[in-house]
Amino acid sequence: MSLALKLALAPLLVAQALATRRRAPVLPEAEGAREGRVGEGERLALLIVGDSSAAGVGVATQEEALAGHLTRTLASEAQCRVSWQLVARSGITTAQALELVRQVRPMPAEIAVAVLGVNDVIDQVSAARAVQQRAALADWLRQAAGVRHVVFAPLPPVHRFPLLPQPLRHVMGADARAHDEAVARWAATRDDVSHVPIELGLGPEHMAPDGFHPGEPVYRATGEALARHIAQRLITPETGS
């Protein structure tokens, strides 16, 4: 969408955004442990960092959320014992995720999974700036947490979120696609970072009751896809890592 059209629509978009925020139910983060072990075999340390989608907003427990599906599938696919930790907070941007991990000082890990981006779009962070912030996050995780590879989940298809009215849905969806394409291009330039495209069904039946956050089917599909990427591309059978 052109800048001129965005500026022309700005009053309507702001009004729609405020009205949407007022009517949207506030859902809690998923309950349950944010660290644990699953599986048998060689140990693989996994760190999950992110926003509400990492924290499991939209489902009741971490077993139903991204962390549960990701760790169980990874342990099965890679035939390993996954020691995992989740560091996530609803509503945070990529820059705020970096501040969060700096405060928490998470466990050392071999692989990190980052689930971020929608709040960058909401806060009107430019795609170029968001990529810079993801690079800063990846560099910190490598240097401070010993991570050898950071896997970035894709932004969801915001243009299909039931909660959002038109034209706000179209505009946010276009911004989300631009962010995701920029992250994919950047990740392709580094061998210590990857971006995993995931095709998602996203009808109302796949979403949380608020029409904005993922439901269990989305968490399952995303967790399984990320786990297969890690197992097939980032873990060698000989060493388990």
C-alpha angles and dihedrals in degrees: 000000000000121000090237092057091046090053091048091051095042098104091050093044092051091048091049093047092051093046091048092051091050095052099039114102115237108239123198127237114263116275124236143069118328095204136036149118131269133177135015134269134043113010119252118186112214128186121195116199128180157084133296092314090057091044092054101245106175099041132067103237141025088243088068094039133081095276094055096048093041097050096042093048093045092051090051098042096044096034090229142123107256116208105192143181130190120211108179143134131190116250100018128138125218091265090051091049089058090052090048095054090045089056097042097042094207126215119281110270139182097213129029126195117203121199107186145119113086092089090050087058092046091050091048094242107167118247091242092052092046090054090051090052092049089051089052090050093049092047092050093049091051095047102037103029100032093241112165097192135021119205116203118205115219124256110260122249095271090178087073099049106127094211095062120084123215132294090021090058092053094047095046090044092053091048091049092051090050091051093048093049090050092051091049092052092048094046090053089063094059131062093203095057133056136185117210117207111211127189109220133191103224112182121137089269090063095051137078118261091266092063091231110071126061123269125215094277091058093046090049095049093045096045093048093048093049091047092052091049091053095044096046102037110023106037123068116212092224097059104019089232 
